[in-house]
Amino acid sequence: MSAHRTPRRTVRLNPTRIGIYTLLILFALLFLIPVYVLVVSSLKTFAEVQDLSRLWSPPTGLHLESFRAAWWGIPEKGLRGLSQNLLNSVYLTVPATILSSMLGSLNGYILSKWRFRGANVLFPLMLFGMFIPYQSILIPLTQTLAAIHLGGTIWGLILVHVVYGIPITTLIFRNYYAEVPTDLVEAARIDGANILGVYWRVLFPLSVPGFVVVIIWQFTNIWNEFLFAVSILQKPDVQPITVALRNLAGSQIQEWNMIMAGTLIAAVPTLLIYIIMGRYFIRGLLAGSVKG
């Protein structure tokens, strides 16, 4: 008896798919070229960075002096470190992200589950806030913060980011809560829950995907924001790390390896947020996008 032979499966190469993947790889390489220069420059000595002919060359060794200088500064050269400014960014970003997320969640809940007269007018007006350019309101904004005694303070900047974050957070949560069955809300109301009780017992426990999207979005935008920070916070002791990086790069002494190391330090928190919560981002973003 002849042994049964399994027919070989021929692999057909799709030229269209090969072309698409090749193009995507090229785009990825183009995107990663600045990242490569940033990383290798931060690990070089000052003498290596000064030699532009070695721009693409890897460092001769693992030199971490630039990271220590970026963190603690170089007092003898008049360069401030980024340690305090990194903490300032944490003090700014964490409360602003939490407050804007909670307010957006409450607004989305009210606008999606508690219909009231004028809601169809209020929601578009609220979304209009997303399209107001920052530059157009800087002068009245600083005057308002000074009038309420929050000018030049981190709490004043927190208030600005919370207010500016309400439109986008409200939009995300409203779309997300619109997919939650209204029967759950009605059942809670029949059981005697008031407007906040329905939110806390029914909507809030279901809000994890929405909060993941909003937290990543708000944290990244607030952490990387520059214009409001440089306009409102004038004292170096309270400035966030984005403004401190500008001051570092604009100094007379161009320690490029130190500047590159400082840029990497500033990017670490947002990278950690994406690494920890990134896999839930697209899932939460799509959670309220499909009906049925």
Backbone torsions as a table, in degrees:
resi	resn	phi	psi	omega
1	MET	NA	136.9	179.6
2	SER	-83.8	139.2	179.9
3	ALA	-66.5	142.1	179.3
4	HIS	-73.8	124.7	-178.8
5	ARG	-102.3	130.9	176.4
6	THR	-78.0	124.7	-179.0
7	PRO	-63.0	138.7	-180.0
8	ARG	-75.1	138.5	179.1
9	ARG	-91.1	120.2	180.0
10	THR	-83.9	132.2	-180.0
11	VAL	-94.7	117.7	178.8
12	ARG	-98.2	127.9	-180.0
13	LEU	-88.1	124.7	178.9
14	ASN	-88.0	113.8	-177.6
15	PRO	-59.6	-35.5	179.9
16	THR	-64.8	-43.9	179.7
17	ARG	-66.3	-39.5	178.4
18	ILE	-61.8	-42.3	179.0
19	GLY	-64.1	-40.5	179.9
20	ILE	-64.7	-46.1	-179.2
21	TYR	-66.3	-37.2	177.0
22	THR	-62.5	-43.3	178.8
23	LEU	-64.0	-42.2	179.2
24	LEU	-64.3	-38.8	178.2
25	ILE	-64.8	-40.6	178.2
26	LEU	-63.1	-43.5	177.8
27	PHE	-63.1	-39.9	178.8
28	ALA	-63.5	-41.1	178.5
29	LEU	-64.7	-41.8	177.5
30	LEU	-61.7	-38.1	179.0
31	PHE	-68.8	-34.7	-174.7
32	LEU	-85.1	-12.0	179.8
33	ILE	-59.4	-48.8	177.1
34	PRO	-62.5	-33.7	178.6
35	VAL	-65.2	-40.2	178.3
36	TYR	-61.7	-47.0	179.7
37	VAL	-61.9	-40.0	179.5
38	LEU	-61.7	-46.7	-176.2
39	VAL	-68.9	-48.9	-176.8
40	VAL	-67.2	-33.9	179.3
41	SER	-68.3	-35.5	179.6
42	SER	-68.4	-22.0	-178.4
43	LEU	-97.2	2.6	179.9
44	LYS	-94.3	162.2	172.1
45	THR	-79.3	169.2	-179.3
46	PHE	-63.7	-36.8	179.0
47	ALA	-65.1	-38.8	178.6
48	GLU	-66.6	-40.2	-178.5
49	VAL	-66.9	-34.3	-179.6
50	GLN	-67.0	-25.6	-179.9
51	ASP	-84.9	99.3	-176.4
52	LEU	-67.3	-19.5	177.5
53	SER	-69.2	-17.1	178.3
54	ARG	-103.1	22.5	-176.5
55	LEU	-59.3	-41.4	-176.4
56	TRP	-92.0	-5.5	-177.5
57	SER	-78.3	146.1	175.7
58	PRO	-70.2	160.8	179.5
59	PRO	-66.5	153.6	178.9
60	THR	-72.4	-16.5	178.6
61	GLY	-166.5	-179.4	-179.8
62	LEU	-88.5	86.8	-177.5
63	HIS	-96.9	115.8	-178.0
64	LEU	-106.3	9.2	-179.8
65	GLU	-61.1	-34.7	-178.3
66	SER	-65.3	-34.9	178.6
67	PHE	-70.2	-39.7	176.9
68	ARG	-64.9	-40.2	179.2
69	ALA	-66.9	-39.5	179.1
70	ALA	-66.8	-33.7	-177.7
71	TRP	-78.7	-44.9	-174.8
72	TRP	-101.3	-16.4	-178.0
73	GLY	85.4	176.8	176.8
74	ILE	-125.4	88.4	-174.5
75	PRO	-57.9	-37.9	-177.8
76	GLU	-67.3	-19.4	176.9
77	LYS	-104.3	3.5	178.3
78	GLY	75.7	23.2	-179.6
79	LEU	-103.6	124.6	178.2
80	ARG	-81.7	147.2	174.6
81	GLY	-83.4	173.8	-174.8
82	LEU	-102.1	4.0	-174.1
83	SER	-62.3	-49.0	-179.7
84	GLN	-68.2	-36.7	-179.4
85	ASN	-68.5	-32.2	175.2
86	LEU	-64.8	-42.1	176.5
87	LEU	-64.4	-37.7	176.8
88	ASN	-60.8	-39.6	178.0
89	SER	-65.2	-36.6	176.8
90	VAL	-66.7	-45.8	178.8
91	TYR	-60.9	-30.3	179.8
92	LEU	-81.6	-49.1	-168.0
93	THR	-74.8	-42.5	-175.5
94	VAL	-63.5	-53.1	178.3
95	PRO	-63.6	-40.5	-179.2
96	ALA	-63.6	-39.0	179.0
97	THR	-66.8	-45.1	-179.1
98	ILE	-64.7	-47.0	-177.4
99	LEU	-65.7	-45.5	-179.9
100	SER	-66.8	-33.6	177.8
101	SER	-67.2	-44.0	-179.5
102	MET	-67.0	-42.3	178.9
103	LEU	-65.6	-40.7	177.0
104	GLY	-64.3	-36.4	178.0
105	SER	-65.7	-44.4	178.5
106	LEU	-65.3	-42.2	178.2
107	ASN	-63.1	-43.7	179.1
108	GLY	-63.3	-36.5	177.6
109	TYR	-65.3	-46.6	-179.0
110	ILE	-64.5	-44.8	-175.0
111	LEU	-73.6	-19.7	-178.1
112	SER	-101.1	-29.0	-173.0
113	LYS	-117.8	-14.1	179.9
114	TRP	-124.7	89.9	-178.4
115	ARG	-70.9	136.6	176.9
116	PHE	-144.8	162.2	-177.8
117	ARG	-65.5	130.0	180.0
118	GLY	93.0	-0.7	-179.1
119	ALA	-63.8	-36.7	-179.7
120	ASN	-70.4	-16.8	175.4
121	VAL	-93.3	-39.1	-177.2
122	LEU	-65.4	-41.6	-176.5
123	PHE	-64.3	-48.2	175.8
124	PRO	-61.3	-36.5	177.3
125	LEU	-64.6	-36.7	178.0
126	MET	-66.8	-41.4	179.0
127	LEU	-66.7	-25.5	179.3
128	PHE	-59.5	-25.3	179.2
129	GLY	-63.1	-23.4	179.0
130	MET	-69.4	-21.8	-172.9
131	PHE	-103.6	7.9	177.1
132	ILE	-83.6	117.7	-179.8
133	PRO	-62.9	142.1	178.8
134	TYR	-58.5	-42.0	-173.1
135	GLN	-62.4	-29.0	-174.5
136	SER	-74.1	-15.6	-175.6
137	ILE	-119.4	9.9	-175.5
138	LEU	-63.3	-45.5	-177.1
139	ILE	-66.6	-52.9	177.0
140	PRO	-63.4	-28.8	178.8
141	LEU	-65.9	-49.2	179.7
142	THR	-64.5	-35.0	177.2
143	GLN	-66.8	-39.8	179.2
144	THR	-65.8	-44.8	179.1
145	LEU	-62.9	-37.5	177.1
146	ALA	-66.0	-36.4	-178.8
147	ALA	-67.9	-31.2	179.7
148	ILE	-99.0	14.2	174.5
149	HIS	63.7	34.7	175.0
150	LEU	-118.9	5.8	179.4
151	GLY	-66.3	136.7	178.8
152	GLY	73.9	15.0	-178.9
153	THR	-119.4	155.8	177.7
154	ILE	-65.4	-35.2	179.5
155	TRP	-65.7	-32.8	175.0
156	GLY	-65.1	-40.8	177.8
157	LEU	-69.7	-34.1	175.0
158	ILE	-60.5	-44.8	178.6
159	LEU	-59.5	-41.7	179.9
160	VAL	-62.0	-46.5	-178.3
161	HIS	-69.3	-33.2	176.6
162	VAL	-64.9	-46.4	-179.5
163	VAL	-65.3	-43.8	-179.0
164	TYR	-71.0	-21.4	179.9
165	GLY	-87.7	-12.8	-177.8
166	ILE	-58.9	-44.6	-178.0
167	PRO	-58.8	-49.7	-175.8
168	ILE	-71.1	-38.1	179.0
169	THR	-68.6	-37.2	176.5
170	THR	-63.4	-42.8	179.4
171	LEU	-61.0	-45.9	-178.3
172	ILE	-63.6	-46.8	-177.4
173	PHE	-71.7	-34.9	178.6
174	ARG	-62.9	-43.9	177.6
175	ASN	-65.5	-34.6	-179.9
176	TYR	-71.7	-46.0	-177.9
177	TYR	-71.1	-21.6	178.0
178	ALA	-63.4	-23.5	179.5
179	GLU	-87.7	-9.2	177.1
180	VAL	-76.2	128.3	-178.6
181	PRO	-56.2	130.9	179.6
182	THR	-65.0	-23.1	178.7
183	ASP	-59.3	-34.1	178.2
184	LEU	-64.2	-41.6	179.2
185	VAL	-66.4	-43.5	-180.0
186	GLU	-64.4	-39.0	178.9
187	ALA	-63.5	-40.9	178.5
188	ALA	-66.4	-36.4	178.6
189	ARG	-68.5	-37.3	177.2
190	ILE	-64.5	-34.5	178.9
191	ASP	-75.3	-1.5	174.9
192	GLY	101.9	5.9	-180.0
193	ALA	-74.3	137.2	176.3
194	ASN	-83.9	-171.1	-173.5
195	ILE	-63.2	-39.7	177.8
196	LEU	-77.2	-31.6	178.0
197	GLY	-64.9	-39.9	177.4
198	VAL	-63.0	-43.0	-179.8
199	TYR	-63.7	-48.7	-172.8
200	TRP	-70.7	-36.2	-175.2
201	ARG	-91.4	-24.8	-174.4
202	VAL	-113.6	-56.5	-173.1
203	LEU	-76.7	-43.7	-175.7
204	PHE	-61.4	-43.8	178.2
205	PRO	-63.6	-21.2	179.5
206	LEU	-92.7	4.5	-168.8
207	SER	-95.4	6.2	-174.9
208	VAL	-57.5	-48.7	178.8
209	PRO	-59.9	-39.8	178.2
210	GLY	-65.1	-41.1	179.1
211	PHE	-66.4	-34.5	177.5
212	VAL	-61.3	-46.1	179.7
213	VAL	-61.8	-47.7	-176.1
214	VAL	-67.2	-40.4	-178.9
215	ILE	-64.5	-45.5	178.6
216	ILE	-62.2	-44.9	-178.2
217	TRP	-63.0	-51.2	-176.6
218	GLN	-68.6	-43.6	-179.2
219	PHE	-59.3	-46.3	-178.7
220	THR	-64.3	-46.2	-178.0
221	ASN	-65.4	-43.1	-177.9
222	ILE	-70.5	-40.8	-179.2
223	TRP	-63.3	-40.6	-176.1
224	ASN	-89.3	-4.8	-175.9
225	GLU	-68.7	142.2	-175.3
226	PHE	-123.7	-42.5	-169.6
227	LEU	-63.5	-49.9	178.6
228	PHE	-61.5	-41.5	-176.1
229	ALA	-64.4	-44.7	-177.3
230	VAL	-73.8	-23.1	-179.7
231	SER	-84.4	-35.2	-174.1
232	ILE	-92.3	-40.2	-175.6
233	LEU	-100.7	106.7	-176.8
234	GLN	-94.9	-27.7	-177.0
235	LYS	-81.2	130.0	-179.1
236	PRO	-59.0	-27.7	-176.7
237	ASP	-68.8	-21.0	-177.9
238	VAL	-114.0	1.9	-177.7
239	GLN	-75.1	144.5	176.4
240	PRO	-74.6	176.8	-171.0
241	ILE	-71.0	-26.1	178.4
242	THR	-64.9	-41.0	177.9
243	VAL	-70.2	-38.7	178.6
244	ALA	-63.7	-35.8	176.7
245	LEU	-64.7	-40.8	177.0
246	ARG	-60.9	-43.5	179.2
247	ASN	-64.0	-36.5	180.0
248	LEU	-67.7	-44.2	-179.5
249	ALA	-72.6	-24.0	-178.1
250	GLY	-93.4	5.3	179.7
251	SER	-74.6	164.0	-178.1
252	GLN	-70.6	-28.4	179.4
253	ILE	-94.8	111.7	-175.7
254	GLN	-92.2	85.5	174.3
255	GLU	-86.5	84.4	-171.3
256	TRP	-63.5	-36.1	177.6
257	ASN	-65.6	-34.9	177.1
258	MET	-69.1	-40.1	179.2
259	ILE	-64.6	-42.7	178.3
260	MET	-63.9	-40.1	177.7
261	ALA	-64.9	-40.2	176.8
262	GLY	-63.4	-36.9	177.1
263	THR	-63.5	-41.7	177.2
264	LEU	-64.6	-40.4	177.9
265	ILE	-61.1	-41.8	-179.9
266	ALA	-67.7	-27.6	-177.2
267	ALA	-84.7	-16.0	-174.8
268	VAL	-59.9	-47.0	-177.6
269	PRO	-59.8	-43.5	179.4
270	THR	-67.7	-35.0	176.3
271	LEU	-63.5	-41.1	178.9
272	LEU	-63.7	-39.6	178.5
273	ILE	-61.0	-44.6	179.9
274	TYR	-68.4	-38.0	179.8
275	ILE	-66.0	-42.1	-176.6
276	ILE	-75.4	-41.7	-171.3
277	MET	-115.3	-0.4	-173.4
278	GLY	-61.7	-36.0	-176.9
279	ARG	-68.8	-19.6	177.3
280	TYR	-91.1	-7.4	-172.7
281	PHE	-66.9	-53.7	-178.7
282	ILE	-65.7	-38.1	178.8
283	ARG	-61.2	-43.7	177.9
284	GLY	-71.6	-32.6	-179.7
285	LEU	-67.2	-34.7	-179.8
286	LEU	-88.5	-6.2	-174.2
287	ALA	-61.4	-35.8	-178.2
288	GLY	-107.1	18.4	-173.9
289	SER	-97.7	-15.2	-176.2
290	VAL	-122.3	129.0	178.4
291	LYS	-95.4	157.0	175.5
292	GLY	109.4	NA	NA
